[in-house]
């Protein structure tokens, strides 16, 4: 016969089982509520969006770091255009090549054609506008920011160069030059090839400048003897790149005591190489350098949504938040900075007044390479 347990002998559930069950229910409820809140917030953020679009931006070397940082900041604001959620994609491309690709309606360009272009030379803009002015119609004629070429020298050598001008550089440099630095060293300038190293091109254009009009190839040809003498007074073996030259200078190698470099790139180099005793000297006179232009493009591939997205990003760049990204990338803003924009520790000293000299462009860089006997790499 089967055994039955009487009512009087039946055991109840243990208290710990009941407590555990209640805890599981509470935790599950809390987790569900959290997910509902988070998902609800995400839904609210995208509630006004009927789709997604990527805003393609093409930059030149001098603008890439700043624009990428600003693009990340812009994306974090959850921007939209014509009820479409917007994210950005930044691609670097040499300015002259971007101008050629745009002139061909991007038939010769890689990847996605840009809706916004941020070149660092007005010469590249002029090259495009000479063949298709409509593509850049309505752009701001003034740059948003810029960075001049300077001479990077060792900190102890800077005081001896306080009165240096670009025009006097050829006479001051070289073993027989007039500039005497610390410990009796001479001012010897490294000149990496000008086509691939824009700082060299900027510096040599500044040497030849007679005013604030861009140097042209004819002026370079006329000054070939002067430029050749400056190059021959330099190191026996020129560094391949500006970065190589800075590294050698910081290490006391290479047989030279100065390197032309864009101010913002010197700041980036010293920040990445803590303890480096390199400082900027700003020679007097018209000075070439990077100039950042924000150019919304008008082309068949730029839809109304992309056009609105580009306008939104440019507006962000001009806002205090966007300008802070430019300053954080060690660029000089055009005009006065908003009161809320601050500089970081180690930022370049921008108190030196700069007389802007427009870049002459690729044809001038090529002529300069030929004048100093460098191999042009295009």
PyMOL commands that set and color helices and strands:
alter all, ss='L'
color gray80, all
select helices_A, chain A and resi 7-9+15-45+61-75+95-103+122-129+133-136+155-161+169-172+182-184+198-208+217-222+224-232+242-250+263-272+304-318+320-328+362-371
alter helices_A, ss='H'
color red, helices_A
select strands_A, chain A and resi 51-59+80-81+84-92+116-118+145-154+189-190+258-262+278-281+286-287+289-292+295-296+332-333+355-356
alter strands_A, ss='S'
color yellow, strands_A
deselect
rebuild
show_as cartoon
